[in-house]
Amino acid sequence: MQKGNKKVKISPGLKLFYKTLIVLALLVAVILVLVKVDFSPNKKEKKAIRTIEIDTNNIVQLEKFADTKLNMVKFEMTKPTNTYKFLVKDINTAEDYTWRALNLDTTLSTSWERLGYIYSHLHGDQALKRYKSYSERGISDKADIAEEESLEYFIKANLYYNLALEYGSPDSANVYLQMAQSLEVQELYEQTAILIQKAMEADPGNRKYEAALIRALLFGGRFDQALFMNKNYMNKYPESDIPYLNLAMYHYNQGDTLATIDNYEKAVLKGTKPEASKFLYRYFTRHGDSVKADYYIQKARQATIDYDPERY
């Protein structure tokens, strides 16, 4: 991770100490769940739930409620304005009902996967963003705290994801992908690529995992392999915008502005995400081409409505 100016670096020994404490605490927490010991808030209320005879209907209802809350949070988080701080209560509710379900059945792989997502894609991701923001502004004390928070969240997420796999997740490929995405935001691209390859092994022929691997290889600097795979992907899926987004990113990082613009324009023609059109709008605005600038701002607005991030 990129550090800000004048950041006081935590020693490796201290970080190892923190990690060890976190892992030990997590193992204790999981053991308590496995033996049905309550360690979470609202103990009296949850005790009443556990006195009810375990039945599938209760578990199904708890799982459904947790999923509904989490899906609402996911939708809100896609909005341009970061709404995380306003959604913490809903996130905590989803987590609470997930733990209640696990108190009834500790082998619920979907519950462990949900916890993994909450701690990686929500709490961990936000803590990492705080760390980067504080680092860029030179606020080293708050950056240190945010960095350790993100580390703790990601360690927990990894434990929960692995429990989901251990208990036979019905979609192990997606669990590997979520783990990979968590590593990607931490800029651990080699590990990201390894997990995506596991996803591809679990679900051969799924193009979204192939696309994710190309992205990881590009970010990790394995350009020859990434560009070779990207060309094959383009040939297999000529309707896809993804190869052109990949090429635009590659040329941008190589400092080739014209190639970047060319590939972004091709991606827009394929029906890509609004960020590509916004990039082109800013470029042509700076270069005094109002006609193209107007065209691409309209494309960006339309893509905000039409673009499906799950389209591959």
Backbone bond lengths (Angstrom), bond angles and torsions (degrees), N, CA, C in turn:
res aa  C-N    CA-C-N  psi(-1)  N-CA   C-N-CA  omega(-1)  CA-C   N-CA-C  phi
1 M - - - 1.462 - - 1.517 110.99 -
2 Q 1.288 115.26 142.67 1.454 119.22 -177.41 1.506 110.20 -75.44
3 K 1.289 117.89 132.48 1.458 122.53 -177.63 1.524 110.95 -97.70
4 G 1.312 116.32 150.75 1.447 120.87 177.64 1.512 111.12 -82.60
5 N 1.308 116.93 173.56 1.457 121.97 -179.49 1.517 110.19 -69.33
6 K 1.329 114.62 141.11 1.455 122.51 173.40 1.528 112.33 62.12
7 K 1.313 117.22 27.20 1.457 120.22 -179.70 1.521 109.28 -78.56
8 V 1.313 116.42 132.81 1.458 120.44 177.32 1.515 107.82 -80.69
9 K 1.296 117.69 115.60 1.459 123.16 -174.11 1.524 110.38 -79.41
10 I 1.333 116.38 130.02 1.456 120.95 174.99 1.517 108.60 -74.59
11 S 1.308 117.04 136.07 1.456 120.65 -176.79 1.526 110.80 -66.65
12 P 1.348 116.82 148.53 1.475 119.82 177.71 1.519 112.69 -57.13
13 G 1.330 116.59 -36.24 1.451 119.40 179.75 1.515 112.46 -63.73
14 L 1.330 116.18 -41.05 1.459 120.68 179.29 1.515 110.75 -67.99
15 K 1.347 116.40 -39.04 1.461 119.73 177.91 1.528 110.43 -63.13
16 L 1.340 116.71 -41.84 1.454 120.24 178.66 1.520 110.67 -62.11
17 F 1.340 115.84 -39.05 1.461 120.79 177.83 1.518 110.58 -61.36
18 Y 1.363 116.06 -45.99 1.470 121.00 178.38 1.525 110.45 -59.90
19 K 1.330 115.87 -46.82 1.467 119.87 -177.55 1.529 110.60 -61.32
20 T 1.334 115.97 -42.09 1.461 120.00 -179.06 1.520 110.67 -62.50
21 L 1.327 116.74 -44.64 1.464 120.63 178.16 1.515 111.61 -60.41
22 I 1.334 115.16 -43.50 1.467 119.83 -178.81 1.520 110.58 -62.25
23 V 1.329 116.84 -48.37 1.466 120.79 -178.46 1.521 110.79 -61.43
24 L 1.342 117.42 -43.56 1.458 120.76 179.05 1.513 111.35 -62.13
25 A 1.339 116.40 -43.25 1.470 120.36 179.26 1.522 111.15 -62.93
26 L 1.325 115.84 -40.15 1.463 119.91 179.15 1.517 111.52 -65.27
27 L 1.325 116.44 -42.87 1.462 119.63 179.95 1.517 110.83 -62.33
28 V 1.332 116.95 -40.36 1.465 120.81 176.55 1.519 110.74 -62.20
29 A 1.351 115.93 -43.46 1.459 120.37 -179.65 1.518 111.35 -61.39
30 V 1.323 116.40 -44.32 1.467 120.16 -179.28 1.524 110.61 -66.11
31 I 1.328 117.35 -40.37 1.460 120.59 178.03 1.520 110.43 -60.52
32 L 1.333 116.44 -40.53 1.461 120.49 178.81 1.515 111.69 -62.98
33 V 1.337 115.57 -37.60 1.469 118.56 176.17 1.518 110.03 -65.71
34 L 1.335 115.85 -43.78 1.462 120.07 -176.89 1.516 112.48 -62.22
35 V 1.351 117.08 -30.69 1.466 119.65 179.21 1.517 111.77 -99.22
36 K 1.349 116.02 12.85 1.466 122.32 174.60 1.517 112.86 68.41
37 V 1.315 118.67 28.93 1.454 121.20 176.17 1.511 108.86 -91.77
38 D 1.307 117.91 131.24 1.461 122.28 -175.90 1.523 109.67 -84.62
39 F 1.335 117.54 124.10 1.461 121.37 179.16 1.515 111.90 -127.93
40 S 1.321 118.66 9.44 1.451 121.32 -177.34 1.513 111.12 -108.79
41 P 1.376 117.98 172.26 1.460 121.04 -178.22 1.521 112.31 -62.72
42 N 1.371 115.22 171.39 1.460 122.98 177.15 1.535 111.32 57.71
43 K 1.317 115.72 48.05 1.461 120.51 -172.67 1.523 111.82 -61.75
44 K 1.329 117.35 -42.28 1.456 120.34 -177.86 1.518 110.86 -61.51
45 E 1.341 116.07 -45.51 1.459 120.65 -179.19 1.519 110.67 -63.28
46 K 1.336 117.95 -43.01 1.445 122.00 -176.87 1.536 111.59 -71.36
47 K 1.355 116.44 -28.18 1.454 119.80 177.55 1.522 110.01 -63.55
48 A 1.332 115.81 -38.22 1.458 119.84 178.69 1.522 111.24 -62.02
49 I 1.349 115.89 -37.58 1.458 119.96 179.08 1.523 110.63 -66.11
50 R 1.323 117.97 -40.03 1.450 121.07 -176.51 1.523 112.67 -72.67
51 T 1.362 117.15 -21.86 1.448 119.24 178.53 1.523 111.32 -74.57
52 I 1.336 117.00 -17.78 1.452 120.53 175.80 1.522 108.31 -72.37
53 E 1.313 116.53 139.45 1.459 119.76 178.43 1.518 110.21 -58.76
54 I 1.331 116.83 131.98 1.459 121.43 -178.13 1.523 109.67 -60.56
55 D 1.314 115.83 124.45 1.454 120.04 175.88 1.518 109.66 -145.15
56 T 1.294 115.25 155.09 1.456 121.41 -174.27 1.509 112.18 -61.15
57 N 1.296 117.92 -34.77 1.465 120.25 -177.43 1.524 112.04 -61.23
58 N 1.309 116.65 -43.49 1.465 118.98 179.02 1.520 110.61 -63.34
59 I 1.305 117.61 -43.81 1.456 121.47 -179.78 1.520 110.54 -63.35
60 V 1.314 116.24 -43.70 1.461 120.82 179.85 1.525 110.65 -60.13
61 Q 1.336 115.99 -43.40 1.456 119.65 -179.97 1.525 111.84 -64.59
62 L 1.325 116.76 -42.75 1.458 120.64 178.58 1.522 111.34 -63.54
63 E 1.318 115.89 -44.22 1.461 120.80 178.84 1.528 110.90 -62.95
64 K 1.322 115.58 -43.35 1.466 119.64 -178.91 1.518 111.19 -64.39
65 F 1.326 116.34 -41.64 1.464 120.17 179.98 1.521 110.52 -64.87
66 A 1.331 116.39 -43.00 1.466 120.15 179.31 1.523 110.94 -63.81
67 D 1.325 116.84 -41.91 1.462 120.80 178.99 1.527 111.39 -63.83
68 T 1.330 115.79 -42.03 1.467 119.78 -179.95 1.526 110.96 -60.79
69 K 1.326 115.90 -44.87 1.466 120.18 178.75 1.522 111.07 -63.15
70 L 1.329 116.23 -45.11 1.464 119.70 -176.92 1.522 110.96 -67.67
71 N 1.313 118.02 -39.33 1.462 120.63 178.38 1.526 111.18 -63.80
72 M 1.322 116.32 -36.50 1.464 119.64 175.89 1.521 110.65 -64.19
73 V 1.329 116.01 -41.64 1.469 120.60 178.54 1.527 110.19 -63.10
74 K 1.332 116.90 -44.78 1.464 120.83 179.26 1.525 110.86 -57.80
75 F 1.325 116.26 -42.80 1.460 120.43 179.87 1.523 111.01 -63.64
76 E 1.319 116.64 -45.33 1.466 120.50 -179.25 1.521 111.34 -65.02
77 M 1.333 116.62 -33.93 1.457 120.32 -178.36 1.525 112.61 -71.86
78 T 1.334 117.91 -14.07 1.466 120.12 177.27 1.521 111.98 -80.01
79 K 1.318 117.43 -10.91 1.456 120.40 -179.12 1.524 110.46 -71.33
80 P 1.348 116.67 151.59 1.472 120.29 -175.25 1.523 113.72 -56.77
81 T 1.319 116.94 -40.18 1.463 119.97 -179.94 1.522 108.77 -82.36
82 N 1.318 116.19 130.78 1.459 120.62 -179.32 1.519 109.95 -67.05
83 T 1.325 116.04 114.84 1.462 120.73 -175.21 1.525 112.77 -105.47
84 Y 1.318 117.62 11.24 1.468 121.12 -173.69 1.525 111.74 -53.00
85 K 1.331 117.58 -49.62 1.462 119.42 -174.48 1.520 112.19 -63.89
86 F 1.332 116.84 -23.65 1.451 120.06 178.31 1.530 111.85 -87.01
87 L 1.334 116.62 -8.93 1.459 121.29 -175.99 1.524 112.94 -109.51
88 V 1.317 117.09 1.83 1.468 120.46 -176.13 1.530 111.06 -57.99
89 K 1.328 116.87 -40.06 1.463 119.98 179.84 1.525 110.96 -61.26
90 D 1.334 116.64 -44.22 1.465 120.25 179.50 1.533 111.18 -67.22
91 I 1.334 116.44 -37.51 1.465 120.39 177.42 1.524 109.89 -62.84
92 N 1.326 116.09 -43.95 1.465 120.40 179.59 1.525 111.62 -64.92
93 T 1.331 116.44 -34.28 1.469 120.28 177.60 1.526 110.17 -65.62
94 A 1.333 116.65 -44.66 1.466 120.42 177.38 1.524 110.58 -60.06
95 E 1.326 116.02 -41.26 1.459 119.82 179.38 1.527 111.23 -66.89
96 D 1.324 116.70 -42.26 1.460 120.76 -178.88 1.524 111.26 -60.72
97 Y 1.324 117.46 -45.73 1.465 120.69 -179.83 1.532 111.46 -69.41
98 T 1.325 115.93 -27.81 1.464 119.12 175.38 1.524 110.42 -66.70
99 W 1.331 116.60 -44.28 1.466 119.76 177.99 1.527 111.01 -64.56
100 R 1.321 117.41 -35.85 1.464 120.11 177.50 1.527 110.50 -61.84
101 A 1.334 115.67 -42.39 1.467 119.35 177.48 1.522 110.42 -62.65
102 L 1.337 116.87 -40.73 1.461 120.35 179.50 1.518 112.14 -68.38
103 N 1.323 117.30 -28.06 1.460 119.62 174.74 1.528 111.51 -66.61
104 L 1.330 116.18 -23.76 1.455 121.36 176.78 1.521 112.28 -88.09
105 D 1.331 115.73 -33.37 1.473 120.29 -179.26 1.522 108.69 -153.51
106 T 1.317 115.63 106.13 1.467 119.98 -175.38 1.518 113.26 -74.91
107 T 1.325 118.08 -5.65 1.464 120.39 -178.09 1.530 112.48 -96.21
108 L 1.316 117.70 12.03 1.467 120.88 -178.62 1.525 109.96 -72.77
109 S 1.304 116.61 98.08 1.466 120.43 -178.37 1.522 111.52 -63.12
110 T 1.336 116.99 -34.28 1.465 119.79 -179.94 1.520 111.65 -66.02
111 S 1.330 116.80 -33.43 1.474 119.88 177.42 1.522 110.95 -68.71
112 W 1.340 115.98 -43.88 1.467 118.87 178.21 1.529 110.79 -63.33
113 E 1.328 116.18 -38.56 1.463 119.54 178.21 1.527 110.86 -64.65
114 R 1.324 116.52 -40.20 1.467 120.21 179.21 1.527 110.90 -62.30
115 L 1.326 116.14 -42.49 1.465 119.77 177.18 1.524 110.81 -62.74
116 G 1.333 116.03 -39.68 1.461 119.44 177.32 1.514 111.33 -59.23
117 Y 1.316 115.86 -43.87 1.471 120.23 179.60 1.526 110.71 -63.86
118 I 1.321 117.10 -45.84 1.469 121.01 -178.60 1.522 110.79 -58.84
119 Y 1.334 116.25 -43.70 1.462 119.53 -175.04 1.523 113.46 -80.90
120 S 1.332 117.98 -21.76 1.464 119.29 178.47 1.527 111.55 -96.90
121 H 1.328 116.75 -58.73 1.459 121.27 -171.57 1.522 113.73 -78.68
122 L 1.322 117.09 -15.96 1.464 119.75 179.43 1.534 110.22 -111.89
123 H 1.328 117.28 -75.32 1.468 119.85 -176.21 1.534 112.10 -62.78
124 G 1.319 116.92 -48.21 1.466 120.04 -177.35 1.514 112.40 -64.32
125 D 1.328 115.58 -45.33 1.459 120.49 -179.39 1.526 111.18 -61.47
126 Q 1.323 117.02 -42.59 1.459 120.58 -179.26 1.529 111.70 -68.76
127 A 1.322 117.12 -39.02 1.471 119.85 177.49 1.525 110.26 -63.98
128 L 1.331 116.66 -37.78 1.461 120.75 178.61 1.527 110.77 -66.37
129 K 1.315 117.03 -39.25 1.466 120.45 176.62 1.530 110.87 -63.83
130 R 1.331 116.48 -39.40 1.471 119.26 176.88 1.523 110.16 -63.46
131 Y 1.323 115.98 -42.67 1.465 120.06 178.91 1.527 111.24 -57.86
132 K 1.326 116.41 -48.08 1.463 120.44 -178.69 1.524 111.37 -64.13
133 S 1.323 116.17 -40.17 1.461 120.02 179.58 1.525 111.42 -63.94
134 Y 1.335 116.94 -46.22 1.463 120.51 179.14 1.531 110.96 -65.10
135 S 1.335 116.49 -38.77 1.458 120.15 -179.53 1.516 111.29 -63.87
136 E 1.340 116.63 -44.59 1.460 121.09 -179.77 1.528 111.80 -62.86
137 R 1.317 116.30 -29.18 1.476 120.20 179.97 1.526 112.48 -93.97
138 G 1.334 116.05 2.84 1.457 119.93 176.63 1.508 114.45 73.75
139 I 1.342 118.35 20.70 1.471 121.97 179.41 1.528 107.15 -92.87
140 S 1.306 115.76 80.67 1.463 120.97 -167.72 1.521 113.70 -67.34
141 D 1.337 118.28 -34.81 1.467 119.17 -177.25 1.525 110.90 -66.51
142 K 1.333 116.14 -45.01 1.467 119.54 178.69 1.519 111.08 -71.26
143 A 1.330 117.18 -31.14 1.463 120.49 177.05 1.528 110.29 -64.38
144 D 1.337 116.93 -40.97 1.461 120.94 178.55 1.526 111.05 -60.63
145 I 1.328 115.76 -44.21 1.466 120.53 -178.99 1.525 110.13 -63.99
146 A 1.336 116.50 -46.79 1.463 121.02 -178.61 1.526 110.95 -63.95
147 E 1.334 116.92 -37.07 1.462 120.47 179.62 1.526 110.57 -64.60
148 E 1.334 116.80 -44.16 1.454 120.04 179.33 1.527 111.08 -67.55
149 E 1.334 117.24 -35.25 1.462 120.43 175.90 1.523 110.73 -62.60
150 S 1.332 116.00 -45.59 1.462 119.27 179.95 1.522 110.40 -63.22
151 L 1.313 117.25 -40.63 1.463 121.51 178.45 1.523 110.56 -59.79
152 E 1.318 116.39 -44.90 1.465 120.90 -179.95 1.532 110.80 -63.29
153 Y 1.329 116.45 -44.68 1.469 120.17 -179.94 1.530 110.96 -61.67
154 F 1.324 117.26 -44.69 1.463 120.25 -177.02 1.526 111.67 -68.59
155 I 1.323 116.98 -34.80 1.461 119.70 176.39 1.528 110.65 -64.75
156 K 1.325 115.99 -43.72 1.470 119.73 176.77 1.524 110.54 -61.11
157 A 1.327 116.17 -46.36 1.468 120.44 -178.95 1.518 110.85 -57.49
158 N 1.316 116.51 -43.16 1.466 120.24 -179.31 1.526 111.19 -62.40
159 L 1.321 116.61 -40.41 1.463 120.73 177.66 1.528 110.35 -62.67
160 Y 1.320 117.02 -45.48 1.464 120.73 -178.15 1.532 111.52 -66.12
161 Y 1.330 116.72 -41.97 1.468 119.46 177.78 1.526 110.94 -60.66
162 N 1.317 116.50 -41.49 1.458 119.65 -179.61 1.527 111.96 -67.37
163 L 1.327 116.74 -32.18 1.464 119.57 174.35 1.528 110.68 -68.05
164 A 1.336 116.54 -36.45 1.470 119.89 175.92 1.522 110.68 -60.91
165 L 1.313 116.81 -41.32 1.463 120.83 178.19 1.536 110.89 -69.46
166 E 1.317 116.08 -40.46 1.461 120.73 -179.14 1.525 111.26 -61.66
167 Y 1.332 116.37 -37.51 1.464 120.39 -178.62 1.528 112.40 -91.36
168 G 1.329 116.94 18.07 1.460 120.41 169.41 1.509 115.04 78.19
169 S 1.311 117.77 53.02 1.465 120.70 177.39 1.526 110.68 -51.40
170 P 1.336 117.27 134.00 1.471 119.84 178.76 1.526 113.09 -68.92
171 D 1.337 116.09 -14.56 1.463 120.36 178.87 1.524 108.62 -134.68
172 S 1.314 116.13 69.51 1.463 120.30 -176.13 1.524 111.39 -63.29
173 A 1.339 117.07 -30.69 1.467 119.74 179.04 1.522 110.73 -60.21
174 N 1.318 116.42 -41.96 1.462 119.87 179.81 1.524 111.46 -68.81
175 V 1.324 117.18 -34.19 1.468 120.11 176.22 1.526 109.67 -63.45
176 Y 1.327 117.00 -44.56 1.466 120.19 177.29 1.533 110.66 -60.82
177 L 1.343 116.06 -39.65 1.465 119.16 179.53 1.522 110.93 -63.98
178 Q 1.326 117.29 -44.27 1.463 120.28 178.91 1.526 111.38 -62.56
179 M 1.317 116.60 -39.34 1.461 120.27 175.78 1.526 110.37 -63.04
180 A 1.332 115.66 -41.10 1.467 120.54 179.46 1.525 110.79 -64.51
181 Q 1.319 117.12 -42.60 1.463 120.80 179.39 1.528 110.89 -62.50
182 S 1.316 116.12 -36.70 1.462 120.72 176.84 1.523 110.85 -63.25
183 L 1.324 117.00 -40.64 1.463 120.93 178.10 1.524 111.69 -70.72
184 E 1.331 116.23 -33.09 1.464 119.91 -178.81 1.528 111.26 -63.51
185 V 1.339 117.28 -42.92 1.464 118.92 -179.88 1.526 110.94 -67.29
186 Q 1.337 116.54 -20.95 1.467 120.50 175.29 1.529 111.83 -87.54
187 E 1.357 115.98 1.75 1.454 123.75 178.53 1.530 112.18 65.05
188 L 1.335 115.71 32.12 1.466 121.83 176.41 1.525 107.49 -102.08
189 Y 1.320 115.37 76.49 1.462 120.48 -166.54 1.524 114.02 -75.77
190 E 1.317 118.47 -32.29 1.455 119.97 178.16 1.528 110.41 -63.57
191 Q 1.343 116.26 -45.85 1.459 120.76 178.08 1.522 110.95 -65.91
192 T 1.352 115.80 -34.74 1.456 120.54 177.14 1.525 110.35 -59.37
193 A 1.329 116.44 -48.26 1.463 121.31 -178.45 1.530 111.34 -61.78
194 I 1.324 117.32 -38.55 1.464 120.94 -179.88 1.525 110.98 -62.70
195 L 1.335 116.67 -44.23 1.461 120.24 -178.92 1.525 111.78 -69.47
196 I 1.327 117.33 -35.47 1.459 119.67 177.21 1.524 110.17 -65.71
197 Q 1.318 116.96 -37.31 1.471 120.09 176.15 1.524 111.00 -62.40
198 K 1.335 117.03 -35.14 1.467 120.45 175.30 1.529 110.23 -66.25
199 A 1.332 116.50 -38.20 1.465 120.00 176.71 1.524 110.34 -62.47
200 M 1.331 116.40 -41.14 1.462 120.87 179.37 1.526 111.28 -65.20
201 E 1.324 116.71 -35.84 1.466 120.26 177.56 1.528 110.80 -68.26
202 A 1.336 116.31 -36.33 1.466 120.37 -179.45 1.524 112.22 -74.76
203 D 1.335 116.68 -27.83 1.467 121.31 -178.53 1.528 109.06 -138.63
204 P 1.343 116.92 73.45 1.469 120.78 -176.29 1.531 111.49 -61.33
205 G 1.314 115.21 141.66 1.458 120.06 175.75 1.512 114.80 86.43
206 N 1.337 117.82 -3.48 1.464 119.82 178.43 1.522 108.74 -79.35
207 R 1.317 116.20 115.36 1.456 120.96 -171.46 1.527 113.68 -67.36
208 K 1.333 117.59 -24.70 1.472 117.49 -177.95 1.524 111.63 -68.96
209 Y 1.337 116.86 -29.60 1.456 119.55 177.72 1.528 110.45 -74.26
210 E 1.314 115.88 -35.70 1.458 120.12 175.39 1.528 110.46 -62.80
211 A 1.336 116.32 -43.11 1.468 120.58 178.26 1.522 111.03 -63.90
212 A 1.329 116.39 -40.45 1.466 120.17 179.83 1.524 111.11 -64.67
213 L 1.332 117.16 -36.98 1.464 120.33 179.89 1.533 111.02 -66.67
214 I 1.319 117.00 -41.65 1.473 120.31 177.90 1.523 110.02 -58.72
215 R 1.315 116.01 -43.79 1.469 121.01 179.60 1.533 110.89 -61.62
216 A 1.331 116.03 -45.49 1.468 119.87 -179.56 1.519 111.11 -62.86
217 L 1.325 116.69 -40.19 1.470 120.19 179.56 1.527 111.09 -66.55
218 L 1.324 116.96 -37.80 1.462 120.22 177.39 1.520 111.28 -64.21
219 F 1.329 115.66 -47.87 1.465 119.37 179.69 1.521 111.23 -64.52
220 G 1.329 115.97 -31.96 1.462 119.72 -178.99 1.515 114.08 -82.33
221 G 1.349 117.31 0.43 1.455 120.96 177.08 1.514 115.36 82.40
222 R 1.317 118.45 10.56 1.466 121.47 177.84 1.529 107.95 -90.78
223 F 1.328 115.60 68.04 1.461 122.12 -167.01 1.528 113.40 -66.78
224 D 1.318 117.58 -43.33 1.468 119.55 -177.51 1.525 111.09 -59.55
225 Q 1.317 115.34 -47.50 1.462 119.37 -179.44 1.527 110.61 -66.10
226 A 1.332 116.58 -41.81 1.461 120.86 -178.69 1.529 111.32 -64.39
227 L 1.327 117.54 -44.84 1.466 121.03 -178.25 1.526 111.25 -68.16
228 F 1.330 116.56 -34.54 1.469 120.05 176.79 1.530 109.96 -64.48
229 M 1.333 116.29 -46.63 1.459 120.23 178.55 1.529 111.31 -65.81
230 N 1.334 116.17 -35.99 1.456 120.47 -179.47 1.537 111.20 -64.30
231 K 1.339 115.97 -39.39 1.470 119.94 178.25 1.521 110.62 -65.06
232 N 1.334 116.55 -43.04 1.460 120.17 177.50 1.520 111.35 -62.28
233 Y 1.324 115.82 -40.63 1.467 120.96 179.07 1.534 109.90 -62.43
234 M 1.317 116.84 -42.02 1.459 122.10 179.08 1.524 111.09 -61.75
235 N 1.317 116.39 -40.20 1.464 120.24 179.46 1.526 111.69 -69.71
236 K 1.332 116.31 -38.42 1.463 120.09 -178.87 1.525 112.42 -73.02
237 Y 1.352 116.15 -35.32 1.461 120.86 -175.45 1.531 109.26 -127.97
238 P 1.330 117.30 73.64 1.471 120.20 -175.01 1.521 114.37 -63.79
239 E 1.333 116.42 -17.57 1.463 119.58 179.42 1.528 113.33 -83.45
240 S 1.328 116.84 -7.75 1.461 121.06 -171.93 1.530 112.48 -81.40
241 D 1.311 115.18 143.71 1.471 122.28 175.56 1.523 111.67 -86.65
242 I 1.331 117.26 -17.73 1.460 121.44 -171.16 1.533 113.87 -59.56
243 P 1.348 120.10 -44.53 1.471 118.44 179.93 1.517 113.16 -59.35
244 Y 1.318 116.94 -34.25 1.464 120.43 -179.04 1.529 111.12 -75.18
245 L 1.327 116.73 -34.81 1.462 119.58 173.22 1.527 110.33 -63.68
246 N 1.327 116.21 -40.96 1.465 120.26 178.23 1.526 111.52 -62.36
247 L 1.333 115.54 -44.35 1.468 119.38 179.85 1.524 111.25 -66.80
248 A 1.328 116.33 -37.42 1.469 119.50 177.60 1.523 110.52 -62.21
249 M 1.331 116.22 -43.65 1.462 120.46 178.76 1.524 110.57 -63.67
250 Y 1.319 116.09 -43.66 1.469 120.51 -179.31 1.527 110.91 -61.29
251 H 1.324 117.44 -49.81 1.464 120.78 -178.08 1.523 112.00 -68.05
252 Y 1.318 116.56 -32.58 1.469 119.64 176.89 1.535 110.05 -62.49
253 N 1.320 116.08 -45.00 1.472 120.10 179.57 1.525 112.13 -69.78
254 Q 1.340 116.25 -22.15 1.465 120.64 176.08 1.529 111.78 -86.94
255 G 1.332 116.94 -4.35 1.459 120.86 178.75 1.512 114.82 82.28
256 D 1.321 117.74 15.36 1.468 122.06 -179.62 1.523 108.88 -96.86
257 T 1.330 116.01 91.62 1.465 121.37 -174.30 1.522 112.33 -65.44
258 L 1.336 117.50 -43.82 1.462 120.65 -176.18 1.535 111.22 -63.21
259 A 1.332 116.86 -42.20 1.463 120.26 177.92 1.527 110.94 -66.57
260 T 1.324 115.85 -35.06 1.466 120.22 177.11 1.522 110.55 -61.92
261 I 1.333 115.81 -48.97 1.468 120.67 -179.43 1.526 110.53 -62.27
262 D 1.320 116.52 -44.06 1.464 121.11 -178.74 1.529 111.17 -58.52
263 N 1.315 117.11 -45.06 1.463 119.89 -177.93 1.522 112.55 -73.53
264 Y 1.321 117.10 -33.82 1.461 118.98 174.59 1.531 110.72 -64.40
265 E 1.318 116.93 -39.74 1.464 120.17 178.59 1.529 110.69 -64.00
266 K 1.325 117.09 -39.38 1.467 120.56 177.14 1.526 110.77 -65.97
267 A 1.317 116.49 -37.84 1.467 120.14 178.78 1.525 110.75 -64.44
268 V 1.341 116.55 -39.96 1.468 120.79 179.09 1.526 110.46 -62.30
269 L 1.314 116.96 -39.94 1.465 120.72 178.58 1.531 111.46 -63.03
270 K 1.341 116.74 -26.97 1.456 120.60 179.08 1.525 112.03 -83.08
271 G 1.349 115.75 -11.25 1.462 119.83 -177.85 1.506 112.20 89.08
272 T 1.333 116.04 69.63 1.458 121.10 -173.22 1.517 112.11 -104.79
273 K 1.314 115.78 -174.72 1.458 121.99 -177.78 1.529 111.26 -68.68
274 P 1.338 118.31 155.10 1.467 121.37 -174.89 1.519 114.70 -62.78
275 E 1.333 117.92 -25.06 1.466 120.33 -178.22 1.520 112.05 -59.96
276 A 1.335 117.00 -33.20 1.466 119.93 179.96 1.526 110.59 -65.42
277 S 1.317 116.98 -45.85 1.464 120.96 178.84 1.525 111.50 -66.69
278 K 1.323 116.57 -34.93 1.473 119.63 177.73 1.525 110.37 -65.46
279 F 1.329 116.53 -39.29 1.460 120.99 176.83 1.533 109.65 -60.16
280 L 1.332 116.30 -46.52 1.471 121.14 -179.55 1.532 110.91 -66.12
281 Y 1.300 116.88 -37.98 1.474 120.47 177.08 1.526 110.67 -59.65
282 R 1.322 117.03 -46.56 1.469 120.30 179.65 1.521 111.23 -64.85
283 Y 1.322 116.21 -39.48 1.470 120.34 -178.86 1.527 110.26 -63.42
284 F 1.332 118.04 -51.22 1.455 120.68 -176.32 1.523 112.32 -72.36
285 T 1.325 117.20 -25.74 1.467 120.24 173.46 1.521 109.81 -65.46
286 R 1.341 116.45 -45.27 1.466 120.38 179.27 1.522 111.97 -64.24
287 H 1.325 116.03 -29.53 1.466 119.70 -177.39 1.532 113.02 -97.75
288 G 1.322 116.00 12.98 1.463 120.78 171.53 1.516 115.99 72.92
289 D 1.324 117.94 17.97 1.469 120.89 178.07 1.524 107.97 -99.04
290 S 1.326 116.26 86.47 1.463 121.15 -174.88 1.527 112.69 -67.83
291 V 1.337 116.53 -30.47 1.467 119.71 -179.08 1.525 110.32 -64.88
292 K 1.325 116.13 -50.19 1.468 119.17 179.16 1.528 111.35 -68.83
293 A 1.320 116.41 -35.29 1.463 119.48 178.45 1.526 110.40 -61.15
294 D 1.331 117.01 -45.32 1.465 120.92 178.27 1.527 111.06 -63.20
295 Y 1.325 115.91 -39.61 1.462 120.75 -179.31 1.529 110.52 -61.15
296 Y 1.336 115.92 -44.72 1.455 118.62 -174.87 1.522 113.32 -78.84
297 I 1.310 118.23 -26.19 1.471 118.00 174.74 1.519 109.92 -70.05
298 Q 1.339 116.25 -33.18 1.467 119.39 175.09 1.527 110.29 -68.09
299 K 1.323 116.44 -40.09 1.460 120.51 177.05 1.532 110.99 -62.19
300 A 1.320 116.22 -39.02 1.462 120.46 179.29 1.524 110.65 -63.86
301 R 1.314 116.48 -43.65 1.469 120.46 179.70 1.526 111.13 -63.56
302 Q 1.333 115.93 -40.48 1.462 119.79 179.78 1.520 111.25 -68.40
303 A 1.336 115.49 -39.38 1.463 119.57 -179.78 1.527 111.50 -66.31
304 T 1.322 116.81 -31.85 1.463 120.78 177.12 1.525 110.62 -58.90
305 I 1.324 116.00 -32.44 1.462 121.72 179.65 1.521 111.65 -85.98
306 D 1.330 116.29 -43.16 1.473 121.23 -168.59 1.518 115.42 -93.67
307 Y 1.330 117.78 -27.76 1.468 118.84 -168.76 1.532 111.96 -68.32
308 D 1.304 115.60 132.35 1.465 122.75 177.72 1.531 107.84 -109.32
309 P 1.339 117.89 110.82 1.462 120.15 -177.94 1.526 113.16 -64.98
310 E 1.328 118.07 -15.81 1.456 121.59 178.44 1.520 112.27 -90.04
311 R 1.345 117.01 2.64 1.446 119.82 178.70 1.531 108.94 -82.19
312 Y 1.315 116.92 127.87 1.466 120.19 -178.73 1.512 110.62 -128.93
